[in-house]
Amino acid sequence: MPEATETDKQQAKPETDGSRGDPTPQLLQLVELATQYPEIGAPVAELAFKVGKSDIGNRLVRMGLEGDTPRIEYYFVLAHSARRERRFADVLTAVIDGLKAISTDSSAEDKSRLLHLVRYGFATLLFDMDDLQAHPTFIAQLAETLPALEAGLGLEPFYRTLLAQTYWFSDAQRSEDEWQRAIELDDTEMSWNARGTWYKDAVKDNIKAENAYRSGLQANPSSALLLHNVAQILVDRAEAVLESNQAEARRLLAEADDQLRAALREEAPRVRRHIHATRDRLFALRKKLPQTRRKKPSGGRDKNRPQDKRGKPRQPGKGQNRGKRGPKEFKDDGKFRLGDMLMAKLNEAETKK
């Protein structure tokens, strides 16, 4: 799924001692306060521009505090604030209010930002509340308002992925159809990653998730994100059979390691941290497996050695020639090693006796 903007990330960061010389945390607090007191929006925006924080100033402008109706950015700020304070129901309310506020004449930027707001609501359900059924009212309102935006957003694959997630609660086949439409519109890692991640985190079906990620890799073989996600599934599977089937666990971990190595060869800085975290987990699981004994290399059968009746190489006895070479052999093949020459002459003297 698309990433949040840098401003979004800053919004969620708590103030630390190292940030006392940076006005960003205080400005972000004023941005949130402007949702309650719109009259301070313009002065705070002016202050942000003056101290070189134009991204925050522009955000206040995008909130539309001076107009009759706030714009989508206003609801994003509300959702951020509520999520940080763990008021998850208020996050979902902000998402629905933002959906209702959007109109057919809204800017393309607002419509694109709206999709990120809806994704933010699903992320709150999945990862904060850890229960997709925790707020049925949110799902019902989403099912009512989101399809109505198809005229303006129907060709956006991101919109189709959100419809697929919305329909999943009431119509599984319709949900699958929307996933397929999203793929047809944009066969890139974004659509496949959204589909696989939904199967993994919402449907709790790792097999479907793995198939989706692998299908995405067929179209995008250099996607570090999809390579990592396949590896993550393989590590999950290995952990599940670690006690019952160690051979299978080893195989899965070996394949996961290959996927992670391939991902690290790609330029994907935003995924690299996750790749290393999954590798750490993989190595930890390997340590739990018993060490396997290395087999000694078997020296193959020498066809030139005499064979016994059972076809095995005959071991030389006391009266047998143990492969000693005479002095002429050393001379003929050009190998004049003093030690070998002396041994050969001694052997020749014993034979003459």
MARVEX-792880 format. One record per residue (C-alpha): x, y, z. Coordinates in steps of 0.2 Angstrom, whole numbers, plus 2048, in hexadecimal, padded with zeros to 3 digits. Each point is the difference from the previous one (the first is absolute). Layout:
// MARVEX-792880
XYZ ...
This chain:
// MARVEX-792880
800800800 8068127FD 80A80880E 7FB80E80B 8088117FC 80E80680B 7F480C808 7F57F2805 80F7F7808 80580F80A 7EF802806 8017F0809 811802807 801805813 80B80F805 8117FA806 80E80A809 8098007EF 7F280A7F8 80080F80C 80980B7F3 7F47FB7F3 7EE8087FF 7F87F27F7 7F87F780F 7F9810806 7F98057EF 7F87EF7FE 7F7802810 7FA8117FA 7FA7F87F0 7F57F480A 7FA80E80B 7FA8097F1 7F47F27FD 7F7806810 8048137FD 8008037ED 804813803 8127FC805 8037F67F0 8068107F6 80C80780D 8077EE803 8037FE7ED 8088117FF 80C7FB80E 8047F07F8 8058087F0 80B80D809 80A7F280A 8037F67F0 7F37F3803 7F68027F0 7FA7EE800 7F6804810 7FA8117F9 7FA7F87F0 7F77F280A 7F680E80A 7FC8087EF 7FA7EF7FA 7F57FE80F 7F580D7F9 7FC808811 7FC8117F9 7F27F97F5 7EE7FA805 8057EE7FE 8107F8805 80A7F67F3 8067EE802 810805808 7F680780F 7F97EE803 8117F97FE 80780B80E 7F17FB80B 8037ED7FC 813802804 7FC809811 7F37F3805 80B7F17FB 80F80780A 7F580280F 7F97EE7FD 7EE8077FD 7FD7F37F3 7EE8027FE 8038137FC 80C7FB7F3 7F37F77F7 7F480E802 80C80C7F8 8027F47F1 7ED7FF7FD 7FE813802 80E8037F4 7F77F47F3 7EF80A803 8098107FD 8087FC7EF 7F68067F1 8007FD7EE 8098117FD 80E7FC80C 8118027FA 80A7F17FA 80C80280F 7F27FF80C 7F97F17F8 8117F7801 802805812 7EF7F9804 8057EF7FA 80F80180C 7F480580E 7F57F17FD 8107F5801 804808810 7EF7FA807 8037EE7FB 812801807 7F8805811 7F47F2800 80D7F37FB 80F80580A 7FA80B80E 7EF7F9804 8067EF7FA 7EE7FB7FC 7F88047EF 7EF7FD808 80380D80E 7F680E7F7 7F27F97F5 7F98127FE 8108067F8 7FF7F17F3 7ED8037FD 8048137FD 80F7FC7F5 7F57F47F5 7F480E7FE 80B80E7FC 80F7F97F7 7F77F87F1 7F88117FC 8118077FB 8037F47F2 7FC80C7F3 80F80B804 80C7F3807 7FB7F07F7 8107FF7F6 80B80180F 8077EF805 802806812 7ED804800 7FD7EE7FA 80A7F980E 7F680980D 7F07FB7F8 8067EE801 804802812 7EF808803 7F67F27F7 8097F2809 7F580380F 7F07FC7F6 8047F87EF 8107F67FF 7FE7FD7ED 7FD8127FD 81080480A 80A7F47F5 7F98087F0 806811806 8117F9804 8017FA7EF 7FB8117F8 80D80980A 80D7F47F9 7FA8027EF 801813802 8127FF808 80A7F0800 80D80880B 8067FC812 7F480C807 7F07F67FB 8087EF803 807805811 7EF807806 7F87F07FB 80C7F4808 80180A810 7ED800801 8007ED7FE 80D7FF80E 7FB80C80D 7ED8017FD 7FB7EF7F9 80E7F7809 8037F57F1 8137FF7FE 7FE7F47F1 7F680D7F6 80C80E806 80F7F77FA 7F87FC7EF 7FB8127FE 812806804 8077F37F4 7F48057F2 806812803 8127FA7FF 7FD7F97EF 7FB8117F9 80D80980B 80E7F5803 80C80D808 7F380680D 809800810 7F0802809 7F87F07F9 8107F6802 800805812 7EE7FC802 8027EE7F8 80F7FD80C 7F580680F 7F37F37FC 80D7F27FE 807804811 7EF800807 7FD7EF7F8 8117F9806 7FC806812 7F07F67FF 8087F07FC 81080280A 7FD7F280C 7F67F47F5 8098017F0 812806801 8057FC7EE 7F280A7FA 80480E80C 8128007F9 7FA8017EE 7F480E803 80D80A809 80D7FD7F2 7F38067F3 7FC80F80B 813804802 8018007ED 7F180C7FF 80880C80D 8118007F7 7F78057F0 7F780E808 810807808 8078017EE 7F380D7FB 7FF812804 7F280180D 80580A80F 7EE801807 8007ED801 8117FC805 7FD801813 7F27F47FE 80B7F47F6 80D80080E 7F37FD80D 7FA7F17F7 8127F97FD 803802813 7F07F5803 8057F47F3 8127FE808 7F87FE811 7F57F17FA 80F7F87F8 808800811 7F27F6807 8027F27F3 80D7F2805 8108007F7 8027F47F2 80F7F57FE 80B8037F1 8027F07F6 8127FB7FC 8038017ED 8007EF7F9 80F7FD7F5 7F97F87F0 8047EF7FA 8117FF7F7 7FD7F77F0 8137FC7FE 8017F7811 7FE7ED7FF 7EE7FA805 7FC7F280B 7F27F47FC 7F380C808 80580E7F5 80980980E 8128077FF 80C7F3805 80B80580F 8137FC7FD 8077F280B 8117FD806 8067F87F0 7F880C7F5 80880F7F7 7FA80F809 80280B7F1 813803802 8088087F1 8117FC7F9 80E80D7FC 7FD7FF7ED 7ED805803 806810809 80C8047F2 7F47FD7F2 7F280B807 80C80E805 7FD7FF813 8117FF809 7FC801812 80F7FA80A 7F67F780E 7F67F67F3 80F7FC7F6 8097F9810 7F17F6805 7FF7F97EE 8127FA800 7FE7F8811 7F17F67FA 8097FB7F0 80F7FA80B 7F47F580B 7F87F97F0 8117FA7F9 8037F7811 
